[in-house]
Amino acid sequence: MCFDTVEDGEKFYTSYARVAGFGVRKSTTKYRKGTEELIKRDMVCAKEGFKNTDVDKQIRIRNRGHIRVGCKARIQL
């Protein structure tokens, strides 16, 4: 698919994710050097990646369920 702007792609993927039943978050952004022009953005499933186990070894305040489970849904705009 081709989009005219990165923002158009974000709107499309956000609405697609809502229909498909998952949330999205912005993962990586890249701007053109010397300007604030956005040239690349990665959007991933909200459950992409895995929990950082180093943080888990520190003081536990309360136990929570795992949110990051390694989902592979992603789009690069």
N, CA, C and O atoms as a Tripos MOL2 file, in Angstrom:
@<TRIPOS>MOLECULE
protein
  308   307    77     0     0
PROTEIN
NO_CHARGES

@<TRIPOS>ATOM
      1 N           0.8310   -1.1840    0.0000 N.3       1 MET1
      2 CA          0.0000    0.0000    0.0000 C.3       1 MET1
      3 C           0.8720    1.2440    0.0000 C.2       1 MET1
      4 O           1.9910    1.2370    0.5140 O.2       1 MET1
      5 N           0.3560    2.2820   -0.5690 N.am      2 CYS2
      6 CA          1.0490    3.5650   -0.5810 C.3       2 CYS2
      7 C           0.1420    4.6170    0.0520 C.2       2 CYS2
      8 O          -1.0660    4.6510   -0.1830 O.2       2 CYS2
      9 N           0.7630    5.4700    0.8600 N.am      3 PHE3
     10 CA          0.0500    6.5670    1.5010 C.3       3 PHE3
     11 C           0.7370    7.8660    1.1200 C.2       3 PHE3
     12 O           1.9460    7.8900    0.8880 O.2       3 PHE3
     13 N          -0.0280    8.9400    1.0560 N.am      4 ASP4
     14 CA          0.5440   10.2380    0.7170 C.3       4 ASP4
     15 C           1.4280   10.7780    1.8290 C.2       4 ASP4
     16 O           2.4670   11.3800    1.5600 O.2       4 ASP4
     17 N           1.0210   10.5670    3.0810 N.am      5 THR5
     18 CA          1.8120   11.0360    4.2250 C.3       5 THR5
     19 C           1.8910    9.9300    5.2670 C.2       5 THR5
     20 O           1.1120    8.9770    5.2450 O.2       5 THR5
     21 N           2.8380   10.0730    6.1720 N.am      6 VAL6
     22 CA          2.9840    9.1290    7.2700 C.3       6 VAL6
     23 C           1.7450    9.1660    8.1580 C.2       6 VAL6
     24 O           1.3080    8.1350    8.6690 O.2       6 VAL6
     25 N           1.1850   10.3510    8.3380 N.am      7 GLU7
     26 CA         -0.0050   10.5000    9.1840 C.3       7 GLU7
     27 C          -1.2020    9.7300    8.6130 C.2       7 GLU7
     28 O          -1.9880    9.1560    9.3670 O.2       7 GLU7
     29 N          -1.3400    9.7180    7.2730 N.am      8 ASP8
     30 CA         -2.4130    8.9480    6.6450 C.3       8 ASP8
     31 C          -2.2330    7.4530    6.9240 C.2       8 ASP8
     32 O          -3.2030    6.7400    7.1850 O.2       8 ASP8
     33 N          -0.9960    6.9940    6.8670 N.am      9 GLY9
     34 CA         -0.7070    5.5950    7.1770 C.3       9 GLY9
     35 C          -1.0100    5.2530    8.6230 C.2       9 GLY9
     36 O          -1.5170    4.1700    8.9160 O.2       9 GLY9
     37 N          -0.6970    6.1780    9.5340 N.am     10 GLU10
     38 CA         -0.9970    5.9630   10.9540 C.3      10 GLU10
     39 C          -2.4960    5.8310   11.1770 C.2      10 GLU10
     40 O          -2.9460    4.9460   11.9060 O.2      10 GLU10
     41 N          -3.2650    6.7070   10.5510 N.am     11 LYS11
     42 CA         -4.7230    6.6540   10.7040 C.3      11 LYS11
     43 C          -5.2720    5.3270   10.1910 C.2      11 LYS11
     44 O          -6.1210    4.7080   10.8330 O.2      11 LYS11
     45 N          -4.7800    4.8930    9.0250 N.am     12 PHE12
     46 CA         -5.2340    3.6310    8.4650 C.3      12 PHE12
     47 C          -4.9170    2.4710    9.3970 C.2      12 PHE12
     48 O          -5.7950    1.6600    9.6890 O.2      12 PHE12
     49 N          -3.6740    2.3790    9.8720 N.am     13 TYR13
     50 CA         -3.2670    1.2380   10.6970 C.3      13 TYR13
     51 C          -3.9770    1.2450   12.0470 C.2      13 TYR13
     52 O          -4.3210    0.1850   12.5700 O.2      13 TYR13
     53 N          -4.1970    2.4170   12.6090 N.am     14 THR14
     54 CA         -4.9170    2.5050   13.8750 C.3      14 THR14
     55 C          -6.3500    2.0130   13.7300 C.2      14 THR14
     56 O          -6.8520    1.2840   14.5850 O.2      14 THR14
     57 N          -7.0110    2.4170   12.6400 N.am     15 SER15
     58 CA         -8.3870    1.9510   12.4280 C.3      15 SER15
     59 C          -8.4160    0.4590   12.1000 C.2      15 SER15
     60 O          -9.3260   -0.2470   12.5340 O.2      15 SER15
     61 N          -7.4380   -0.0290   11.3420 N.am     16 TYR16
     62 CA         -7.3600   -1.4610   11.0480 C.3      16 TYR16
     63 C          -7.1650   -2.2590   12.3340 C.2      16 TYR16
     64 O          -7.8230   -3.2810   12.5320 O.2      16 TYR16
     65 N          -6.2760   -1.8070   13.2030 N.am     17 ALA17
     66 CA         -5.9990   -2.5090   14.4500 C.3      17 ALA17
     67 C          -7.2340   -2.5530   15.3370 C.2      17 ALA17
     68 O          -7.4890   -3.5630   15.9930 O.2      17 ALA17
     69 N          -7.9950   -1.4820   15.3620 N.am     18 ARG18
     70 CA         -9.2120   -1.4360   16.1710 C.3      18 ARG18
     71 C         -10.2070   -2.4880   15.6770 C.2      18 ARG18
     72 O         -10.8290   -3.1820   16.4810 O.2      18 ARG18
     73 N         -10.3560   -2.6040   14.3630 N.am     19 VAL19
     74 CA        -11.2690   -3.5980   13.7930 C.3      19 VAL19
     75 C         -10.7430   -5.0170   14.0450 C.2      19 VAL19
     76 O         -11.5210   -5.9260   14.3330 O.2      19 VAL19
     77 N          -9.4230   -5.2030   13.9350 N.am     20 ALA20
     78 CA         -8.8260   -6.5230   14.1190 C.3      20 ALA20
     79 C          -8.7450   -6.9250   15.5960 C.2      20 ALA20
     80 O          -8.5570   -8.1030   15.9030 O.2      20 ALA20
     81 N          -8.8820   -5.9640   16.5100 N.am     21 GLY21
     82 CA         -8.9380   -6.2990   17.9210 C.3      21 GLY21
     83 C          -7.6350   -6.1810   18.6850 C.2      21 GLY21
     84 O          -7.4530   -6.8660   19.6920 O.2      21 GLY21
     85 N          -6.7180   -5.3290   18.2340 N.am     22 PHE22
     86 CA         -5.4900   -5.1190   19.0040 C.3      22 PHE22
     87 C          -5.1480   -3.6420   19.0340 C.2      22 PHE22
     88 O          -5.5800   -2.8700   18.1790 O.2      22 PHE22
     89 N          -4.3720   -3.2670   20.0260 N.am     23 GLY23
     90 CA         -3.9360   -1.8860   20.1570 C.3      23 GLY23
     91 C          -2.5910   -1.6850   19.4890 C.2      23 GLY23
     92 O          -1.8590   -2.6510   19.2690 O.2      23 GLY23
     93 N          -2.2520   -0.4470   19.1610 N.am     24 VAL24
     94 CA         -0.9620   -0.1490   18.5320 C.3      24 VAL24
     95 C          -0.2320    0.9170   19.3320 C.2      24 VAL24
     96 O          -0.8280    1.6760   20.0950 O.2      24 VAL24
     97 N           1.0760    0.9460   19.1310 N.am     25 ARG25
     98 CA          1.9050    1.9930   19.7140 C.3      25 ARG25
     99 C           2.9980    2.3370   18.7240 C.2      25 ARG25
    100 O           3.3260    1.5390   17.8460 O.2      25 ARG25
    101 N           3.5630    3.5310   18.8680 N.am     26 LYS26
    102 CA          4.6490    3.9660   17.9950 C.3      26 LYS26
    103 C           5.9460    3.3840   18.5290 C.2      26 LYS26
    104 O           6.2420    3.4920   19.7190 O.2      26 LYS26
    105 N           6.7110    2.7720   17.6510 N.am     27 SER27
    106 CA          7.9440    2.1200   18.0710 C.3      27 SER27
    107 C           9.1670    2.9660   17.7310 C.2      27 SER27
    108 O           9.9280    3.3410   18.6220 O.2      27 SER27
    109 N           9.3580    3.2670   16.4630 N.am     28 THR28
    110 CA         10.5430    3.9860   16.0080 C.3      28 THR28
    111 C          10.1240    5.1480   15.1240 C.2      28 THR28
    112 O           9.2090    5.0210   14.3100 O.2      28 THR28
    113 N          10.7970    6.2820   15.2880 N.am     29 THR29
    114 CA         10.5740    7.4220   14.4020 C.3      29 THR29
    115 C          11.9160    7.9140   13.8990 C.2      29 THR29
    116 O          12.9200    7.8470   14.6080 O.2      29 THR29
    117 N          11.9270    8.4060   12.6750 N.am     30 LYS30
    118 CA         13.1590    8.9430   12.0940 C.3      30 LYS30
    119 C          12.8170   10.2440   11.3890 C.2      30 LYS30
    120 O          11.8520   10.3190   10.6280 O.2      30 LYS30
    121 N          13.6230   11.2700   11.6530 N.am     31 TYR31
    122 CA         13.4090   12.5900   11.0680 C.3      31 TYR31
    123 C          14.5520   12.9160   10.1210 C.2      31 TYR31
    124 O          15.6700   12.4300   10.2930 O.2      31 TYR31
    125 N          14.2690   13.7420    9.1180 N.am     32 ARG32
    126 CA         15.2950   14.1880    8.1800 C.3      32 ARG32
    127 C          16.2870   15.0730    8.9280 C.2      32 ARG32
    128 O          15.8880   15.9090    9.7390 O.2      32 ARG32
    129 N          17.5640   14.8930    8.6600 N.am     33 LYS33
    130 CA         18.6060   15.6650    9.3500 C.3      33 LYS33
    131 C          18.4320   17.1600    9.1020 C.2      33 LYS33
    132 O          18.2170   17.6010    7.9720 O.2      33 LYS33
    133 N          18.5300   17.9240   10.1790 N.am     34 GLY34
    134 CA         18.4620   19.3680   10.0650 C.3      34 GLY34
    135 C          17.0610   19.9430   10.0110 C.2      34 GLY34
    136 O          16.8930   21.1600   10.0940 O.2      34 GLY34
    137 N          16.0550   19.0990    9.8740 N.am     35 THR35
    138 CA         14.6700   19.5730    9.8380 C.3      35 THR35
    139 C          13.8440   18.7210   10.7870 C.2      35 THR35
    140 O          14.3430   17.7580   11.3700 O.2      35 THR35
    141 N          12.6030   19.0780   10.9330 N.am     36 GLU36
    142 CA         11.6990   18.2900   11.7620 C.3      36 GLU36
    143 C          10.7440   17.4740   10.9010 C.2      36 GLU36
    144 O           9.6630   17.0940   11.3520 O.2      36 GLU36
    145 N          11.1430   17.2050    9.6600 N.am     37 GLU37
    146 CA         10.2870   16.4520    8.7480 C.3      37 GLU37
    147 C          10.3490   14.9630    9.0720 C.2      37 GLU37
    148 O          11.4260   14.3670    9.0590 O.2      37 GLU37
    149 N           9.2050   14.3670    9.3620 N.am     38 LEU38
    150 CA          9.1070   12.9500    9.6810 C.3      38 LEU38
    151 C           9.2200   12.1440    8.3960 C.2      38 LEU38
    152 O           8.4530   12.3620    7.4580 O.2      38 LEU38
    153 N          10.1790   11.2040    8.3460 N.am     39 ILE39
    154 CA         10.3540   10.4220    7.1220 C.3      39 ILE39
    155 C          10.0900    8.9320    7.3370 C.2      39 ILE39
    156 O           9.9090    8.2030    6.3610 O.2      39 ILE39
    157 N          10.0610    8.4570    8.5920 N.am     40 LYS40
    158 CA          9.8170    7.0370    8.8360 C.3      40 LYS40
    159 C           9.2080    6.8590   10.2190 C.2      40 LYS40
    160 O           9.6120    7.5160   11.1780 O.2      40 LYS40
    161 N           8.2310    5.9600   10.3090 N.am     41 ARG41
    162 CA          7.6550    5.6210   11.6030 C.3      41 ARG41
    163 C           7.2600    4.1530   11.5810 C.2      41 ARG41
    164 O           6.6280    3.6830   10.6350 O.2      41 ARG41
    165 N           7.6390    3.4320   12.6340 N.am     42 ASP42
    166 CA          7.2140    2.0490   12.8090 C.3      42 ASP42
    167 C           6.1130    2.0270   13.8540 C.2      42 ASP42
    168 O           6.2360    2.6370   14.9160 O.2      42 ASP42
    169 N           5.0450    1.3230   13.5430 N.am     43 MET43
    170 CA          3.9650    1.1320   14.5030 C.3      43 MET43
    171 C           3.8310   -0.3610   14.7400 C.2      43 MET43
    172 O           3.8210   -1.1480   13.7940 O.2      43 MET43
    173 N           3.7280   -0.7490   16.0050 N.am     44 VAL44
    174 CA          3.6900   -2.1530   16.3730 C.3      44 VAL44
    175 C           2.4930   -2.4290   17.2610 C.2      44 VAL44
    176 O           1.8650   -1.5080   17.7830 O.2      44 VAL44
    177 N           2.1870   -3.6970   17.4240 N.am     45 CYS45
    178 CA          1.1350   -4.1150   18.3450 C.3      45 CYS45
    179 C           1.5310   -3.6880   19.7540 C.2      45 CYS45
    180 O           2.7170   -3.6710   20.0830 O.2      45 CYS45
    181 N           0.5630   -3.3470   20.5790 N.am     46 ALA46
    182 CA          0.8470   -2.9200   21.9430 C.3      46 ALA46
    183 C           1.4910   -4.0410   22.7570 C.2      46 ALA46
    184 O           2.1010   -3.7760   23.7920 O.2      46 ALA46
    185 N           1.3660   -5.2870   22.3040 N.am     47 LYS47
    186 CA          1.9450   -6.4220   23.0270 C.3      47 LYS47
    187 C           3.2460   -6.9200   22.4010 C.2      47 LYS47
    188 O           3.6930   -8.0230   22.7160 O.2      47 LYS47
    189 N           3.8550   -6.1330   21.5260 N.am     48 GLU48
    190 CA          5.1030   -6.5020   20.8650 C.3      48 GLU48
    191 C           6.2400   -6.4650   21.8770 C.2      48 GLU48
    192 O           6.2480   -5.6230   22.7750 O.2      48 GLU48
    193 N           7.1920   -7.3660   21.7350 N.am     49 GLY49
    194 CA          8.3430   -7.3910   22.6280 C.3      49 GLY49
    195 C           8.1070   -8.2760   23.8370 C.2      49 GLY49
    196 O           7.0950   -8.9710   23.9360 O.2      49 GLY49
    197 N           9.0740   -8.2340   24.7610 N.am     50 PHE50
    198 CA          8.9860   -9.0400   25.9730 C.3      50 PHE50
    199 C           9.3520   -8.1930   27.1770 C.2      50 PHE50
    200 O          10.0100   -7.1620   27.0450 O.2      50 PHE50
    201 N           8.9240   -8.6320   28.3480 N.am     51 LYS51
    202 CA          9.1730   -7.9210   29.5920 C.3      51 LYS51
    203 C          10.6710   -7.9390   29.8990 C.2      51 LYS51
    204 O          11.3410   -8.9470   29.6750 O.2      51 LYS51
    205 N          11.1900   -6.8340   30.4080 N.am     52 ASN52
    206 CA         12.5880   -6.7410   30.8010 C.3      52 ASN52
    207 C          12.7630   -7.4760   32.1230 C.2      52 ASN52
    208 O          12.2100   -7.0590   33.1410 O.2      52 ASN52
    209 N          13.5310   -8.5710   32.1190 N.am     53 THR53
    210 CA         13.6760   -9.3780   33.3290 C.3      53 THR53
    211 C          14.5930   -8.7340   34.3460 C.2      53 THR53
    212 O          14.5050   -9.0660   35.5280 O.2      53 THR53
    213 N          15.4830   -7.8140   33.9390 N.am     54 ASP54
    214 CA         16.3720   -7.1410   34.8920 C.3      54 ASP54
    215 C          15.5720   -6.2850   35.8600 C.2      54 ASP54
    216 O          15.9080   -6.2140   37.0430 O.2      54 ASP54
    217 N          14.5390   -5.6460   35.3880 N.am     55 VAL55
    218 CA         13.6850   -4.8270   36.2510 C.3      55 VAL55
    219 C          12.9340   -5.7240   37.2220 C.2      55 VAL55
    220 O          12.6790   -5.3330   38.3610 O.2      55 VAL55
    221 N          12.5820   -6.9180   36.7800 N.am     56 ASP56
    222 CA         11.8230   -7.8500   37.6120 C.3      56 ASP56
    223 C          12.6340   -8.2940   38.8280 C.2      56 ASP56
    224 O          12.0520   -8.6380   39.8570 O.2      56 ASP56
    225 N          13.9660   -8.2950   38.7310 N.am     57 LYS57
    226 CA         14.8110   -8.7330   39.8350 C.3      57 LYS57
    227 C          14.9220   -7.6780   40.9240 C.2      57 LYS57
    228 O          15.3120   -7.9940   42.0480 O.2      57 LYS57
    229 N          14.5900   -6.4440   40.6170 N.am     58 GLN58
    230 CA         14.6560   -5.3890   41.6130 C.3      58 GLN58
    231 C          13.4780   -5.5070   42.5660 C.2      58 GLN58
    232 O          12.7410   -6.4920   42.5300 O.2      58 GLN58
    233 N          13.3040   -4.5280   43.3970 N.am     59 ILE59
    234 CA         12.2310   -4.5520   44.4010 C.3      59 ILE59
    235 C          10.8780   -4.6620   43.7110 C.2      59 ILE59
    236 O          10.5660   -3.8880   42.8060 O.2      59 ILE59
    237 N          10.0870   -5.6230   44.1410 N.am     60 ARG60
    238 CA          8.7480   -5.8040   43.5820 C.3      60 ARG60
    239 C           7.7480   -5.0370   44.4460 C.2      60 ARG60
    240 O           7.6560   -5.2570   45.6530 O.2      60 ARG60
    241 N           7.0200   -4.1560   43.8240 N.am     61 ILE61
    242 CA          5.9990   -3.4110   44.5380 C.3      61 ILE61
    243 C           4.6950   -4.1930   44.5190 C.2      61 ILE61
    244 O           4.0650   -4.3770   45.5600 O.2      61 ILE61
    245 N           4.2880   -4.6520   43.3450 N.am     62 ARG62
    246 CA          3.1310   -5.5350   43.2420 C.3      62 ARG62
    247 C           3.2520   -6.3500   41.9670 C.2      62 ARG62
    248 O           3.8310   -5.9010   40.9780 O.2      62 ARG62
    249 N           2.7120   -7.5230   42.0020 N.am     63 ASN63
    250 CA          2.7630   -8.4080   40.8420 C.3      63 ASN63
    251 C           1.6710   -8.0120   39.8530 C.2      63 ASN63
    252 O           0.5280   -7.7660   40.2390 O.2      63 ASN63
    253 N           2.0290   -7.9560   38.5990 N.am     64 ARG64
    254 CA          1.0860   -7.6610   37.5310 C.3      64 ARG64
    255 C           1.2640   -8.7040   36.4430 C.2      64 ARG64
    256 O           2.3050   -9.3550   36.3530 O.2      64 ARG64
    257 N           0.2510   -8.8510   35.6300 N.am     65 GLY65
    258 CA          0.3410   -9.7880   34.5230 C.3      65 GLY65
    259 C           1.3020   -9.2740   33.4620 C.2      65 GLY65
    260 O           1.6090   -8.0830   33.4130 O.2      65 GLY65
    261 N           1.7670  -10.1720   32.6240 N.am     66 HIS66
    262 CA          2.6650   -9.7930   31.5430 C.3      66 HIS66
    263 C           1.8750   -9.1120   30.4290 C.2      66 HIS66
    264 O           0.8530   -9.6290   29.9790 O.2      66 HIS66
    265 N           2.3470   -7.9650   29.9930 N.am     67 ILE67
    266 CA          1.6920   -7.2400   28.9080 C.3      67 ILE67
    267 C           2.3780   -7.5520   27.5890 C.2      67 ILE67
    268 O           1.7070   -7.7770   26.5820 O.2      67 ILE67
    269 N           3.6960   -7.5690   27.5800 N.am     68 ARG68
    270 CA          4.4470   -7.8160   26.3590 C.3      68 ARG68
    271 C           4.6340   -9.3140   26.1660 C.2      68 ARG68
    272 O           5.2640   -9.9830   26.9840 O.2      68 ARG68
    273 N           4.0790   -9.8310   25.0750 N.am     69 VAL69
    274 CA          4.1090  -11.2730   24.8460 C.3      69 VAL69
    275 C           4.7200  -11.6490   23.4930 C.2      69 VAL69
    276 O           4.6550  -12.8150   23.1020 O.2      69 VAL69
    277 N           5.3070  -10.7010   22.7750 N.am     70 GLY70
    278 CA          5.9960  -11.0190   21.5280 C.3      70 GLY70
    279 C           5.1360  -10.9870   20.2730 C.2      70 GLY70
    280 O           5.4600  -11.6760   19.3050 O.2      70 GLY70
    281 N           4.0720  -10.2280   20.2510 N.am     71 CYS71
    282 CA          3.2160  -10.1280   19.0690 C.3      71 CYS71
    283 C           4.0280   -9.5700   17.8860 C.2      71 CYS71
    284 O           4.8580   -8.6790   18.0650 O.2      71 CYS71
    285 N           3.7870  -10.0920   16.6990 N.am     72 LYS72
    286 CA          4.5720   -9.7110   15.5190 C.3      72 LYS72
    287 C           3.8900   -8.7120   14.5990 C.2      72 LYS72
    288 O           4.4470   -8.3750   13.5540 O.2      72 LYS72
    289 N           2.6930   -8.2220   14.9520 N.am     73 ALA73
    290 CA          1.9850   -7.2720   14.0880 C.3      73 ALA73
    291 C           2.7490   -5.9500   14.0360 C.2      73 ALA73
    292 O           3.0580   -5.3720   15.0780 O.2      73 ALA73
    293 N           3.0580   -5.4660   12.8230 N.am     74 ARG74
    294 CA          3.8360   -4.2360   12.6700 C.3      74 ARG74
    295 C           3.6470   -3.6650   11.2800 C.2      74 ARG74
    296 O           3.3370   -4.3850   10.3310 O.2      74 ARG74
    297 N           3.8400   -2.3560   11.1740 N.am     75 ILE75
    298 CA          3.8270   -1.6850    9.8840 C.3      75 ILE75
    299 C           4.9280   -0.6470    9.8950 C.2      75 ILE75
    300 O           5.1640    0.0120   10.9070 O.2      75 ILE75
    301 N           5.5940   -0.5050    8.7790 N.am     76 GLN76
    302 CA          6.6450    0.4910    8.6310 C.3      76 GLN76
    303 C           6.1720    1.5290    7.6060 C.2      76 GLN76
    304 O           5.9210    1.2050    6.4450 O.2      76 GLN76
    305 N           6.0600    2.7690    8.0580 N.am     77 LEU77
    306 CA          5.5560    3.8300    7.2000 C.3      77 LEU77
    307 C           6.6840    4.7700    6.8080 C.2      77 LEU77
    308 O           6.4570    5.7360    6.0810 O.2      77 LEU77
@<TRIPOS>BOND
     1     1     2 1
     2     2     3 1
     3     3     4 2
     4     3     5 am
     5     5     6 1
     6     6     7 1
     7     7     8 2
     8     7     9 am
     9     9    10 1
    10    10    11 1
    11    11    12 2
    12    11    13 am
    13    13    14 1
    14    14    15 1
    15    15    16 2
    16    15    17 am
    17    17    18 1
    18    18    19 1
    19    19    20 2
    20    19    21 am
    21    21    22 1
    22    22    23 1
    23    23    24 2
    24    23    25 am
    25    25    26 1
    26    26    27 1
    27    27    28 2
    28    27    29 am
    29    29    30 1
    30    30    31 1
    31    31    32 2
    32    31    33 am
    33    33    34 1
    34    34    35 1
    35    35    36 2
    36    35    37 am
    37    37    38 1
    38    38    39 1
    39    39    40 2
    40    39    41 am
    41    41    42 1
    42    42    43 1
    43    43    44 2
    44    43    45 am
    45    45    46 1
    46    46    47 1
    47    47    48 2
    48    47    49 am
    49    49    50 1
    50    50    51 1
    51    51    52 2
    52    51    53 am
    53    53    54 1
    54    54    55 1
    55    55    56 2
    56    55    57 am
    57    57    58 1
    58    58    59 1
    59    59    60 2
    60    59    61 am
    61    61    62 1
    62    62    63 1
    63    63    64 2
    64    63    65 am
    65    65    66 1
    66    66    67 1
    67    67    68 2
    68    67    69 am
    69    69    70 1
    70    70    71 1
    71    71    72 2
    72    71    73 am
    73    73    74 1
    74    74    75 1
    75    75    76 2
    76    75    77 am
    77    77    78 1
    78    78    79 1
    79    79    80 2
    80    79    81 am
    81    81    82 1
    82    82    83 1
    83    83    84 2
    84    83    85 am
    85    85    86 1
    86    86    87 1
    87    87    88 2
    88    87    89 am
    89    89    90 1
    90    90    91 1
    91    91    92 2
    92    91    93 am
    93    93    94 1
    94    94    95 1
    95    95    96 2
    96    95    97 am
    97    97    98 1
    98    98    99 1
    99    99   100 2
   100    99   101 am
   101   101   102 1
   102   102   103 1
   103   103   104 2
   104   103   105 am
   105   105   106 1
   106   106   107 1
   107   107   108 2
   108   107   109 am
   109   109   110 1
   110   110   111 1
   111   111   112 2
   112   111   113 am
   113   113   114 1
   114   114   115 1
   115   115   116 2
   116   115   117 am
   117   117   118 1
   118   118   119 1
   119   119   120 2
   120   119   121 am
   121   121   122 1
   122   122   123 1
   123   123   124 2
   124   123   125 am
   125   125   126 1
   126   126   127 1
   127   127   128 2
   128   127   129 am
   129   129   130 1
   130   130   131 1
   131   131   132 2
   132   131   133 am
   133   133   134 1
   134   134   135 1
   135   135   136 2
   136   135   137 am
   137   137   138 1
   138   138   139 1
   139   139   140 2
   140   139   141 am
   141   141   142 1
   142   142   143 1
   143   143   144 2
   144   143   145 am
   145   145   146 1
   146   146   147 1
   147   147   148 2
   148   147   149 am
   149   149   150 1
   150   150   151 1
   151   151   152 2
   152   151   153 am
   153   153   154 1
   154   154   155 1
   155   155   156 2
   156   155   157 am
   157   157   158 1
   158   158   159 1
   159   159   160 2
   160   159   161 am
   161   161   162 1
   162   162   163 1
   163   163   164 2
   164   163   165 am
   165   165   166 1
   166   166   167 1
   167   167   168 2
   168   167   169 am
   169   169   170 1
   170   170   171 1
   171   171   172 2
   172   171   173 am
   173   173   174 1
   174   174   175 1
   175   175   176 2
   176   175   177 am
   177   177   178 1
   178   178   179 1
   179   179   180 2
   180   179   181 am
   181   181   182 1
   182   182   183 1
   183   183   184 2
   184   183   185 am
   185   185   186 1
   186   186   187 1
   187   187   188 2
   188   187   189 am
   189   189   190 1
   190   190   191 1
   191   191   192 2
   192   191   193 am
   193   193   194 1
   194   194   195 1
   195   195   196 2
   196   195   197 am
   197   197   198 1
   198   198   199 1
   199   199   200 2
   200   199   201 am
   201   201   202 1
   202   202   203 1
   203   203   204 2
   204   203   205 am
   205   205   206 1
   206   206   207 1
   207   207   208 2
   208   207   209 am
   209   209   210 1
   210   210   211 1
   211   211   212 2
   212   211   213 am
   213   213   214 1
   214   214   215 1
   215   215   216 2
   216   215   217 am
   217   217   218 1
   218   218   219 1
   219   219   220 2
   220   219   221 am
   221   221   222 1
   222   222   223 1
   223   223   224 2
   224   223   225 am
   225   225   226 1
   226   226   227 1
   227   227   228 2
   228   227   229 am
   229   229   230 1
   230   230   231 1
   231   231   232 2
   232   231   233 am
   233   233   234 1
   234   234   235 1
   235   235   236 2
   236   235   237 am
   237   237   238 1
   238   238   239 1
   239   239   240 2
   240   239   241 am
   241   241   242 1
   242   242   243 1
   243   243   244 2
   244   243   245 am
   245   245   246 1
   246   246   247 1
   247   247   248 2
   248   247   249 am
   249   249   250 1
   250   250   251 1
   251   251   252 2
   252   251   253 am
   253   253   254 1
   254   254   255 1
   255   255   256 2
   256   255   257 am
   257   257   258 1
   258   258   259 1
   259   259   260 2
   260   259   261 am
   261   261   262 1
   262   262   263 1
   263   263   264 2
   264   263   265 am
   265   265   266 1
   266   266   267 1
   267   267   268 2
   268   267   269 am
   269   269   270 1
   270   270   271 1
   271   271   272 2
   272   271   273 am
   273   273   274 1
   274   274   275 1
   275   275   276 2
   276   275   277 am
   277   277   278 1
   278   278   279 1
   279   279   280 2
   280   279   281 am
   281   281   282 1
   282   282   283 1
   283   283   284 2
   284   283   285 am
   285   285   286 1
   286   286   287 1
   287   287   288 2
   288   287   289 am
   289   289   290 1
   290   290   291 1
   291   291   292 2
   292   291   293 am
   293   293   294 1
   294   294   295 1
   295   295   296 2
   296   295   297 am
   297   297   298 1
   298   298   299 1
   299   299   300 2
   300   299   301 am
   301   301   302 1
   302   302   303 1
   303   303   304 2
   304   303   305 am
   305   305   306 1
   306   306   307 1
   307   307   308 2
@<TRIPOS>SUBSTRUCTURE
     1 MET1         2 RESIDUE 1 A MET
     2 CYS2         6 RESIDUE 1 A CYS
     3 PHE3        10 RESIDUE 1 A PHE
     4 ASP4        14 RESIDUE 1 A ASP
     5 THR5        18 RESIDUE 1 A THR
     6 VAL6        22 RESIDUE 1 A VAL
     7 GLU7        26 RESIDUE 1 A GLU
     8 ASP8        30 RESIDUE 1 A ASP
     9 GLY9        34 RESIDUE 1 A GLY
    10 GLU10       38 RESIDUE 1 A GLU
    11 LYS11       42 RESIDUE 1 A LYS
    12 PHE12       46 RESIDUE 1 A PHE
    13 TYR13       50 RESIDUE 1 A TYR
    14 THR14       54 RESIDUE 1 A THR
    15 SER15       58 RESIDUE 1 A SER
    16 TYR16       62 RESIDUE 1 A TYR
    17 ALA17       66 RESIDUE 1 A ALA
    18 ARG18       70 RESIDUE 1 A ARG
    19 VAL19       74 RESIDUE 1 A VAL
    20 ALA20       78 RESIDUE 1 A ALA
    21 GLY21       82 RESIDUE 1 A GLY
    22 PHE22       86 RESIDUE 1 A PHE
    23 GLY23       90 RESIDUE 1 A GLY
    24 VAL24       94 RESIDUE 1 A VAL
    25 ARG25       98 RESIDUE 1 A ARG
    26 LYS26      102 RESIDUE 1 A LYS
    27 SER27      106 RESIDUE 1 A SER
    28 THR28      110 RESIDUE 1 A THR
    29 THR29      114 RESIDUE 1 A THR
    30 LYS30      118 RESIDUE 1 A LYS
    31 TYR31      122 RESIDUE 1 A TYR
    32 ARG32      126 RESIDUE 1 A ARG
    33 LYS33      130 RESIDUE 1 A LYS
    34 GLY34      134 RESIDUE 1 A GLY
    35 THR35      138 RESIDUE 1 A THR
    36 GLU36      142 RESIDUE 1 A GLU
    37 GLU37      146 RESIDUE 1 A GLU
    38 LEU38      150 RESIDUE 1 A LEU
    39 ILE39      154 RESIDUE 1 A ILE
    40 LYS40      158 RESIDUE 1 A LYS
    41 ARG41      162 RESIDUE 1 A ARG
    42 ASP42      166 RESIDUE 1 A ASP
    43 MET43      170 RESIDUE 1 A MET
    44 VAL44      174 RESIDUE 1 A VAL
    45 CYS45      178 RESIDUE 1 A CYS
    46 ALA46      182 RESIDUE 1 A ALA
    47 LYS47      186 RESIDUE 1 A LYS
    48 GLU48      190 RESIDUE 1 A GLU
    49 GLY49      194 RESIDUE 1 A GLY
    50 PHE50      198 RESIDUE 1 A PHE
    51 LYS51      202 RESIDUE 1 A LYS
    52 ASN52      206 RESIDUE 1 A ASN
    53 THR53      210 RESIDUE 1 A THR
    54 ASP54      214 RESIDUE 1 A ASP
    55 VAL55      218 RESIDUE 1 A VAL
    56 ASP56      222 RESIDUE 1 A ASP
    57 LYS57      226 RESIDUE 1 A LYS
    58 GLN58      230 RESIDUE 1 A GLN
    59 ILE59      234 RESIDUE 1 A ILE
    60 ARG60      238 RESIDUE 1 A ARG
    61 ILE61      242 RESIDUE 1 A ILE
    62 ARG62      246 RESIDUE 1 A ARG
    63 ASN63      250 RESIDUE 1 A ASN
    64 ARG64      254 RESIDUE 1 A ARG
    65 GLY65      258 RESIDUE 1 A GLY
    66 HIS66      262 RESIDUE 1 A HIS
    67 ILE67      266 RESIDUE 1 A ILE
    68 ARG68      270 RESIDUE 1 A ARG
    69 VAL69      274 RESIDUE 1 A VAL
    70 GLY70      278 RESIDUE 1 A GLY
    71 CYS71      282 RESIDUE 1 A CYS
    72 LYS72      286 RESIDUE 1 A LYS
    73 ALA73      290 RESIDUE 1 A ALA
    74 ARG74      294 RESIDUE 1 A ARG
    75 ILE75      298 RESIDUE 1 A ILE
    76 GLN76      302 RESIDUE 1 A GLN
    77 LEU77      306 RESIDUE 1 A LEU
